[in-house]
Amino acid sequence: MSQDELSGVDVRPSAPPRNIEDLDGAEGRAIYFRPHRYQPSDLGPVRTVVSVSVSGRRFECEMTDVSQNGVAFEWPADVEVEIGVTIPELSLSFDQHEAYSGAATVSSLRRREGTLVVGASFIDSLMNVDDVIALRDVKSYAAAGSSGLGLESAPWRVEGHAEFKSLVAELRLFLEDAREHLAEVERVLPWDVVHGEGRSAAQDALIARVKREFADEFIQRSERIDAALRTAPLGDIPALKEYSQRFLQSYFIEAPCMHRALFKPLGYPGDYEVMKYMYENQFAGPTLFAKAVSLAILTTRPGDAVRFRKNLVRDRLSEVIDRATPGERPLRFLSVAAGPAQEVFELLKQRRSIASPLEIVLFDQDKGALSYAYRRISPIVSARWSKEVTVTYLHDSIKRLLRDPALFARYGSFDVIFCAGLFDYLEMPTAVALTRNLFSNLAPGGELYIGNMVPSSPNRWFMELNLDWNLKYKTHEDLLAMGRSAAPGAAVAIREEPSGVNPFVVLTRV
């Protein structure tokens, strides 16, 4: 790729070249060349002054038009003039830049709205009109939406925030150096060590080294940037967002997870493909540098929290299976906004026995997510749990989920309902209403697990500034209040995952 392509400049000609014999000229009387005459309106912001000396007196006159060989201007009212008279001193200035000074001959007289307009031809030299037009162009240029070059109103400009700005700039330099050094490492290593899908001792060592020497420092720098942003007034955030993107965006989007979260092909950032990167392949990308950025981003505390919350749900489901006693009805689990259903996949893969019949409903509005979950889970069920486990893949809209409290009624009451990520996008009134609806589907003793990121989550800055990934963060107090408001008779508690970033509020039907 050329430097022009990298810089984003379109260097292609606007039209193909034409043969010189096909070029057009003038027609009719226009074939006899005469210098073009410019009106004051043609000169934009350039101020023009015609100064003449007549009979020992000096007058400044208003110009009406000008060309290379002459000028027309309003003649002083109390001075006699006629065609053929020589004006001994005439000067023509454009914004105080003198373009002509010398004698001129009166070549025409005409009346305009009661004012005498004199046409005078230059005697001593021609005037360089090109310089005047260039002066006009320099003075009249303005960037779109600006009265000037646009620099004074650049969207990244904001006073203060020196720590945030310096930390972002330093991270840019760190990423520049990392890309250069990792490119050299990639050149000397075998292709399969860097890009092979089959893990090897060499690849494990490479990942460990990238984690130690790149990702860990990236995470430390990222958390410092996040802390520096916390004190910024809301009104300054758009400028700081532009600042962060200008410095870092081209590096971040080399990581496939960042690219997908930014461009949101399904309309929202945390789709099941992004979750797949978090669960299955944190070391993904077309280059070693891209893989390093992926690893760093996906092993920040919010990334760890996504995996920890999945483990918490998986282990709780396994505990419920272990304590169950065969009864008149099967155990029932419901996953709301299931995505790739990683916790269910791991549960069924890891379990050695399932004593009671188990019915699982996976709900998601994304058919692709359900298709992926089906592709992974169905073979396990068929091979190991065909008599014990039934999985229903329910494709419906979030809109209906929020509006229809009876959406899951046909599947019976559930022992565990869990929703790990959807509430991150819900305002409190909507969250309370959905919690109430989900709680109504619990069996006696059943548990509802609702996860939500907390406001103190570090690394929010790049999610919000560089990815337009904005969550509805809720404190522990918010989650407890939500649960108590939705289900006043429930036992309500907070359960933490190890990172402390993504707690669950747990509602138990007593």
C-alpha positions, 0 to 999 in steps of 0.5 A: 500500500502506498503512503498516499493510500495510508494517509487517506488521500485520494490521489486518483485524477478526477477525470481521464486525460483528454487528447490535446486535439480534442480540447475546445477553444472560444467561438464567435467574437470571443476568439479575439482575446481581451483581458477578463474584467473582475467586479468587486464581488469577484474579489471576495474579502479583498478590499480595493482602493483606487487613488488618483492625483488630479490638479494637486489633489489626491482622491480615493475612489471606489473601483467598479471593475479591473483587468490586466490593462486598466481599471474603472472607478467612480470619478470625484464629483467636483473634478472635470474629466474627458476621454484622452486625458492622462492621469499622471498618478494612479495607484491601485491597491488590494488590501494595502498591497500596491498592484499598480502605480503610474500614469493612466489614460482616460479611455471611457466615461459612463454614468451609473446611478448618477455617478460618473464612472471613468475607465482608465488604461494603464500606461506604465505596465500591466497589472498582475491579476493572478496575484490578486486572485491568489490573494483573494483565494488565500483570504476567502478560504475557510474550512467547512463550517468555519470562518477560517482554516478550521484549526481554531475550532478543531473538534479535539480542542479543549482546555486542560486535561493535561494528564489525560492527554499526555497519557493518551499520547504516551500510549500512542508512542507505546503502540507505535514502538510495539507494532515495529518490534512485534513486526520484527519478531513476526518476521523471524518466527515460523508462521505456525508459531504466530498464526497456527490454530494448533497450540504448541509450546512455542506459541504458548511461550509467545503468548506468555511473553506478549502478555508479560511485555505488552498486554500488562503494560497496556492494561496499566496505561489504560487504567491510568487513562480511565482514572484521568478521564473520571474528572472530566466534565460531560461537556468536555467529553466530545473533544476528549473522544476526538483526541483519543480517536485521533491518537489511537483508533488506527491501532485499536481497530487492528484487533478484530474484536475492536473492529467488530465492536466499533463497526457493529454489523448487527447494530450493537457492539457486544454481539455474539461474535465479540463474545466469541473472541472473549471466550475462545480466542483472545489471541486473534488478528492478522498480524502479531501486533493485532493479536497483541492488541486483542490479547491486551484488550480482552484481558482488561478487567472488564474482559476478565469479568465477562469470562468470570461471570460465565464461570459463575453461572456455569458453576451455579447451574452445575450445583443446582443439578447436583442438589436436584432430586428426581421429581414430577417435573424436570429441572428447567434453566432459562438463558435470556439474551443467551448469545453463544451460550458459552456457559451452557456449552461448557456445562454440558461438556464438563458434566459427567452425569445428569441424574434428573431430566433437564430442559434448557431454553436459550432465548436470543434475538440474533439468529446467528447467535442461536445458530452458533450455539446450536452448532456447538451444543446439539452434538454434545446433547446427541452424543451424551445427553439425548435422554436427559437433556432437551434444549430449545432455541427460542428466536424472538425480539428483545422488544417482545421480551420487554413487553410480553410477561407471558413469553416463556409461560408455555415452557413451565416454571424455571429453577434458574433464570440468568441474564448476564449482559442484557441489563447493561443496556437497560435504563432502570425503569425498563430493568425493573419491569423486565426483572419483574416479568422474569421473576414471575417465571420462577418455580418456588425456590428458583433463582434469577441471576441478573448481571450488570457492570458497575460504574467503577469498571476500569477501561470504560474510556476506550469502550466509550470514546473509541468504540461508542460502546456505552453501558447503563452501569449500575451500582450494587445499591442500584441492583439491590433496589431494582430487585426489591422493587421488582419482587418485594417478596423475594430474597435479594442478594449480591453475588460477586464474580472475582474481578468485582466489575460485573456483580449479579443481583440474585432474586430467590422465590421463597 
